[in-house]
Amino acid sequence: MIVPAETFLVFIPAALALNLTPGNDMLFCLGQGMKSGPRAGVAASFGIAAGGMVHTLAAALGLAALLATHPGAFEAIRWAGVAYLVWLAVQAFRSPAPKLSAEGARRSTPWRAFREAVVVNVLNPKVAVFILAFLPQFVDPARGSTFLQFLLLGLVFNIGGTVVNVAVGLFAGRIGGWLMSRARIARAFQVATGGIFLMLAARIAFERR
């Protein structure tokens, strides 16, 4: 077995603890669920997972090391992510209050939420640096391909994170769906969603390496 059972016995609880800690990805799924309903919240969760696998693949290939050793590249990607989140916040602030007949919007929202989640995750170099720092602790070159070990551990980590984020997206989505028929409250939630995106942007902007 390329990753032994005893390694998983240590890795899975540690990964689950990290996944349960509120962070940027969880807040993004919460914001999408509040804004557009449970389907969007779930789609955002899978988008985050897809972005996480991109980072895992990059780390497995050694590309994430570039971000860890070259501050210029790290900063460029970090600020691109900040700018994208600010743009999403502006869109939330400027959009009109949702109407009761939101079903049409919801049908197109999940794919958009998925795409936005992938972009937000991929443009967050903290994820790449975290994966590069966390996963190697459980990789043993003596057991064969480090590439396959990286991918397998990253897949397990992302599955746990997806389960948590799906639960968050569904919970937020149910609240958002209930509020859709109440224009004032729904508008307040749109503003709150913009605030969440701005908070994410600020968190990424002011985090230290």
C-alpha positions as CSV (number, residue, x, y, z in Angstrom):
1,M,0.0,0.0,0.0
2,I,1.6,3.3,-1.1
3,V,0.2,5.1,2.0
4,P,0.0,2.8,5.0
5,A,-3.0,2.6,7.3
6,E,-1.0,3.9,10.2
7,T,-0.2,7.1,8.3
8,F,-3.9,7.6,7.5
9,L,-4.7,7.1,11.2
10,V,-2.7,10.2,11.9
11,F,-3.4,12.2,8.7
12,I,-7.2,11.9,8.7
13,P,-7.8,13.3,12.2
14,A,-5.4,16.2,11.5
15,A,-6.9,16.9,8.1
16,L,-10.4,16.8,9.6
17,A,-9.5,19.2,12.4
18,L,-8.1,21.7,9.8
19,N,-11.2,21.3,7.6
20,L,-13.4,22.1,10.5
21,T,-11.5,25.3,11.3
22,P,-13.4,28.3,9.8
23,G,-11.3,29.7,7.0
24,N,-11.5,31.4,3.6
25,D,-13.0,28.5,1.7
26,M,-15.7,27.9,4.3
27,L,-16.6,31.6,4.4
28,F,-16.8,31.7,0.6
29,C,-19.2,28.7,0.5
30,L,-21.2,30.4,3.3
31,G,-21.4,33.6,1.2
32,Q,-22.5,31.8,-2.0
33,G,-25.1,29.8,-0.1
34,M,-26.5,32.9,1.5
35,K,-26.6,34.7,-1.9
36,S,-27.9,32.1,-4.2
37,G,-29.3,29.1,-2.3
38,P,-28.1,25.6,-1.4
39,R,-27.3,24.4,-5.0
40,A,-24.8,27.3,-5.3
41,G,-23.4,26.6,-1.9
42,V,-22.8,23.0,-2.8
43,A,-21.4,23.9,-6.2
44,A,-19.0,26.4,-4.5
45,S,-17.9,23.5,-2.3
46,F,-17.0,21.4,-5.2
47,G,-15.3,24.3,-6.9
48,I,-13.1,24.8,-3.8
49,A,-12.3,21.1,-3.9
50,A,-11.3,21.4,-7.6
51,G,-9.1,24.3,-6.8
52,G,-7.5,22.4,-4.0
53,M,-6.7,19.5,-6.3
54,V,-5.0,22.0,-8.7
55,H,-2.8,23.1,-5.8
56,T,-2.1,19.5,-4.8
57,L,-1.1,18.6,-8.4
58,A,1.2,21.7,-8.5
59,A,2.8,20.7,-5.2
60,A,3.2,17.2,-6.4
61,L,5.1,18.5,-9.5
62,G,7.2,20.8,-7.4
63,L,5.7,24.0,-8.9
64,A,4.4,25.3,-5.6
65,A,8.0,25.6,-4.4
66,L,8.2,28.6,-6.7
67,L,5.6,30.4,-4.7
68,A,7.4,29.5,-1.4
69,T,10.8,30.8,-2.6
70,H,10.0,33.7,-4.8
71,P,8.0,36.5,-3.0
72,G,7.3,38.3,-6.2
73,A,5.3,35.4,-7.6
74,F,3.6,34.8,-4.3
75,E,2.6,38.5,-4.1
76,A,1.3,38.7,-7.7
77,I,-1.0,35.7,-7.2
78,R,-2.1,36.9,-3.8
79,W,-3.1,40.3,-5.0
80,A,-4.9,38.9,-8.0
81,G,-7.0,36.9,-5.6
82,V,-7.7,40.0,-3.5
83,A,-8.8,42.0,-6.5
84,Y,-11.1,39.2,-7.7
85,L,-12.8,39.0,-4.3
86,V,-13.2,42.8,-4.2
87,W,-14.9,42.6,-7.6
88,L,-17.3,39.9,-6.3
89,A,-18.1,42.1,-3.3
90,V,-18.8,45.1,-5.6
91,Q,-21.1,43.0,-7.7
92,A,-23.0,41.9,-4.6
93,F,-23.4,45.5,-3.4
94,R,-24.6,46.7,-6.8
95,S,-27.0,43.9,-7.6
96,P,-30.7,44.7,-7.1
97,A,-32.6,42.9,-4.4
98,P,-33.6,39.4,-5.5
99,K,-37.2,38.8,-6.4
100,L,-39.4,36.0,-5.4
101,S,-39.1,34.3,-8.8
102,A,-35.5,33.3,-8.2
103,E,-35.7,29.9,-9.8
104,G,-34.3,31.0,-13.1
105,A,-31.4,32.7,-11.5
106,R,-30.7,29.6,-9.4
107,R,-30.5,27.4,-12.4
108,S,-27.5,29.4,-13.7
109,T,-26.0,30.1,-10.3
110,P,-24.3,26.7,-9.5
111,W,-22.0,26.8,-12.5
112,R,-21.1,30.4,-11.8
113,A,-20.5,29.6,-8.1
114,F,-18.3,26.7,-9.1
115,R,-16.2,28.8,-11.4
116,E,-15.8,31.6,-8.9
117,A,-14.8,29.1,-6.2
118,V,-12.2,27.5,-8.4
119,V,-10.7,31.0,-9.2
120,V,-10.8,32.1,-5.6
121,N,-9.0,29.0,-4.4
122,V,-6.5,28.8,-7.2
123,L,-5.6,32.5,-6.8
124,N,-5.0,32.0,-3.0
125,P,-1.2,31.2,-2.7
126,K,-1.7,30.5,1.0
127,V,-3.4,27.2,-0.1
128,A,-0.4,26.2,-2.2
129,V,2.0,27.0,0.6
130,F,-0.2,25.2,3.2
131,I,-0.4,22.1,1.0
132,L,3.4,22.2,0.4
133,A,4.0,22.5,4.1
134,F,1.4,20.0,5.4
135,L,1.3,17.1,3.0
136,P,5.0,16.3,2.9
137,Q,4.9,15.4,6.6
138,F,2.9,12.3,5.6
139,V,4.9,11.4,2.4
140,D,7.5,8.7,2.6
141,P,9.9,8.5,-0.4
142,A,10.8,4.9,0.7
143,R,7.3,3.7,-0.1
144,G,7.4,4.6,-3.8
145,S,6.1,7.5,-5.9
146,T,6.0,10.7,-3.9
147,F,3.8,12.1,-6.7
148,L,1.1,9.5,-6.2
149,Q,1.3,9.9,-2.4
150,F,0.8,13.6,-2.7
151,L,-2.2,13.1,-5.0
152,L,-3.8,10.5,-2.7
153,L,-3.3,12.6,0.5
154,G,-4.6,15.7,-1.3
155,L,-7.6,13.8,-2.5
156,V,-8.4,12.6,1.1
157,F,-7.9,16.1,2.4
158,N,-10.2,17.6,-0.2
159,I,-12.9,15.0,0.4
160,G,-13.0,15.9,4.0
161,G,-13.1,19.6,3.2
162,T,-15.8,19.2,0.7
163,V,-18.0,17.3,3.1
164,V,-17.7,20.2,5.6
165,N,-18.2,22.9,3.0
166,V,-21.2,21.2,1.5
167,A,-22.8,21.2,5.0
168,V,-22.0,24.9,5.4
169,G,-23.3,25.7,1.9
170,L,-26.5,23.8,2.4
171,F,-27.2,25.4,5.8
172,A,-26.6,28.9,4.5
173,G,-28.5,28.2,1.3
174,R,-31.6,27.1,3.2
175,I,-31.5,30.4,5.1
176,G,-31.0,32.4,1.9
177,G,-33.8,30.6,0.2
178,W,-36.2,31.4,3.0
179,L,-35.2,35.0,2.9
180,M,-35.7,35.3,-0.9
181,S,-39.3,36.2,-0.5
182,R,-38.5,39.0,1.9
183,A,-37.0,41.8,-0.2
184,R,-35.6,43.9,2.6
185,I,-34.0,41.0,4.5
186,A,-32.8,39.5,1.2
187,R,-31.1,42.8,0.3
188,A,-29.5,42.9,3.7
189,F,-28.1,39.4,3.1
190,Q,-26.7,40.6,-0.3
191,V,-24.9,43.3,1.5
192,A,-23.7,40.8,4.1
193,T,-22.5,38.6,1.3
194,G,-20.5,41.5,-0.1
195,G,-19.1,42.0,3.3
196,I,-18.0,38.4,3.5
197,F,-16.2,38.7,0.2
198,L,-14.5,41.9,1.4
199,M,-13.5,40.2,4.7
200,L,-12.0,37.4,2.7
201,A,-10.1,39.9,0.5
202,A,-8.8,41.7,3.6
203,R,-7.8,38.5,5.3
204,I,-5.7,37.4,2.3
205,A,-4.3,40.9,1.8
206,F,-3.1,41.4,5.4
207,E,-2.1,37.8,6.2
208,R,1.6,37.4,6.8
209,R,3.5,34.7,5.0
